[in-house]
Amino acid sequence: MIEFHLDARSGVAPYLQIVWQVRQALLLGLLAEGDQLPTVKEVVTKVVINPNTVSKAYRELEHQGLAAAKPGVGTFITQSLGQASLADHAPLQEELRAWMRKARAAGLTGPGIEAMFQSTFRENPEGEK
């Protein structure tokens, strides 16, 4: 089951962070169709967040067609995002870990690494040469 983590310093609304984390988990194959999301109460307890915020995130996931609530049962993933699982890309992930070690050795911190990745990705989002 997915565990949510919120970053109050990110400038991104908490409900959008939850939506983004579910989408990321779907893209990485960590969540699949039929998987149950944590209950609102579970998220509120672990993340210390307003229940309305979690409900808003889950409604947005429903609006996007990624989840559906079953009253009295929970919220379930209704579709995948068609990506291979993270395990299928283990060698690529190890290369990324190695690059991150090099970036940290060069003095970059987390925000710097993220900014560099985002900038590079925006320059070439589809991997075109």
Secondary structure, DSSP 8 states (H G I E B T S, - for coil): -------TTS-S-HHHHHHHHHHHHHHTTSS-TT-B---HHHHHHHHT--HHHHHHHHHHHHHTTSEEEETTTEEEE--------GGGGHHHHHHHHHHHHHHHHTT--HHHHHHHHHHHHHHSTT---
